[in-house]
């Protein structure tokens, strides 16, 4: 693996090279420890040549002033009506359940469903169709006999 010279790393630190070469150097930095240490050395030697930010707190202040600031509007807490409260809904559901249990509605529903299931088991769908078809044919025969007389 070929290593890159210190002067080249200084050019890289000063941003004095083309984008494709810069990308190549960045990829090389990921895999080469020796070149990484050369790069750190190049940054230290070029650091004096780079522009420095004077008064970093002033710079931060300028940036913060440019950011549009919108004060938080204080929202007044909206009081819910009594029937919009969650507790009211739970109490209402409990009361309705107790009323339905006391009146025996649930027991009646169970009777109805068991009777319905028994009715379905006794006669199948096909048997019902056959019975209705037979009854229809019997009616047609009776009508034909009456017309023949």
C-alpha positions in Angstrom: 0.0 0.0 0.0 1.5 3.4 -1.0 1.5 6.1 1.6 0.7 9.7 0.9 3.4 12.4 1.6 3.1 15.0 4.4 3.0 17.8 1.8 0.0 16.2 0.1 -1.8 16.0 3.5 -1.1 19.7 4.1 -2.7 20.5 0.7 -5.6 18.3 1.8 -5.9 20.2 5.1 -5.8 23.5 3.3 -8.5 22.3 0.9 -6.3 22.9 -2.1 -7.1 19.8 -4.2 -9.8 18.5 -6.6 -12.9 16.7 -5.3 -12.0 13.3 -6.8 -8.5 13.4 -5.3 -10.0 14.5 -2.0 -12.4 11.6 -2.0 -9.5 9.2 -2.7 -7.5 10.6 0.2 -10.5 10.3 2.6 -11.0 6.6 1.6 -7.2 6.1 2.2 -7.5 7.6 5.7 -10.1 5.0 6.8 -7.6 2.1 6.3 -4.1 3.5 6.9 -3.0 4.3 10.5 0.4 5.7 9.4 -1.3 8.2 7.0 -3.8 9.1 9.7 -0.9 10.1 11.9 0.7 12.1 9.0 -2.7 13.8 8.5 -2.9 14.8 12.2 0.7 16.2 11.9 -0.3 18.1 8.8 -3.3 19.7 10.5 -1.1 20.8 13.4 1.5 22.4 11.1 -1.2 24.1 8.9 -3.3 25.2 11.8 -1.5 28.6 12.0 -2.3 29.3 8.3 -6.0 28.6 8.7 -8.3 31.4 9.6 -9.3 31.4 13.2 -12.6 32.4 14.6 -12.1 35.3 16.9 -14.4 35.6 19.8 -16.3 32.3 19.5 -18.9 33.6 21.9 -19.5 36.6 19.6 -19.8 34.2 16.6 -22.3 32.1 18.5 -24.3 35.2 19.4 -24.4 36.3 15.8 -25.7 32.9 14.7 -28.3 32.8 17.4 -29.5 36.3 16.4 -30.1 35.1 12.9 -32.3 32.2 14.0 -35.9 33.3 14.0 -37.2 33.0 17.5 -40.9 32.5 18.2 -41.9 32.7 21.8 -43.9 29.8 23.1 -47.5 30.9 23.5 -48.9 30.0 26.8 -51.9 27.8 26.4 -54.5 28.0 29.0 -55.6 24.7 30.3 -59.0 23.9 28.9 -61.3 22.4 31.5 -63.2 19.4 30.2 -66.9 19.1 30.8 -67.9 16.5 33.3 -69.3 14.1 30.6 -66.0 14.2 28.7 -63.9 12.9 31.6 -62.6 9.3 31.3 -63.8 8.4 34.8 -67.4 9.3 33.8 -67.2 6.8 30.9 -65.9 4.0 33.2 -68.7 4.7 35.7 -71.3 4.7 33.0 -70.1 1.4 31.5 -70.1 -0.2 34.9 -73.6 1.0 35.7 -75.0 -0.2 32.4 -73.4 -3.6 32.9 -74.8 -3.9 36.4 -78.3 -2.9 35.2 -78.2 -5.4 32.3 -77.0 -8.1 34.7 -79.8 -7.3 37.2 -82.5 -7.4 34.6 -81.3 -10.8 33.2 -80.7 -9.6 29.7 -77.5 -11.5 29.4 -79.3 -14.8 30.4 -82.0 -14.2 27.8 -79.4 -13.6 25.1 -77.8 -16.9 26.0 -81.2 -18.7 25.7 -81.8 -17.1 22.3 -78.4 -18.0 20.9 -78.7 -21.6 22.1 -82.1 -22.0 20.6 -80.9 -20.5 17.3 -77.9 -23.0 17.3 -80.3 -25.9 17.9 -82.5 -24.7 15.1 -79.6 -24.7 12.7 -78.4 -28.1 13.7 -81.8 -29.8 13.1 -82.4 -28.8 9.5 -79.6 -28.2 7.0 -79.8 -25.6 4.3 -80.1 -28.3 1.6 -83.0 -30.0 3.3 -84.8 -26.7 3.5 -84.4 -26.1 -0.2 -85.6 -29.6 -1.0 -88.7 -29.2 1.2 -89.6 -25.9 -0.4 -89.0 -27.2 -3.9 -91.2 -30.2 -3.2 -94.0 -28.1 -1.8 -93.8 -25.8 -4.9 -94.1 -28.8 -7.2 -97.1 -30.1 -5.3 -98.8 -26.8 -5.6 -98.1 -26.8 -9.4 -99.6 -30.3 -9.7 -102.7 -29.3 -7.8 -103.2 -26.3 -10.1 -102.8 -28.5 -13.2 -105.4 -31.0 -11.9 -107.9 -28.3 -11.2 -107.5 -26.9 -14.7 -107.9 -30.3 -16.3 -111.3 -30.9 -14.6 
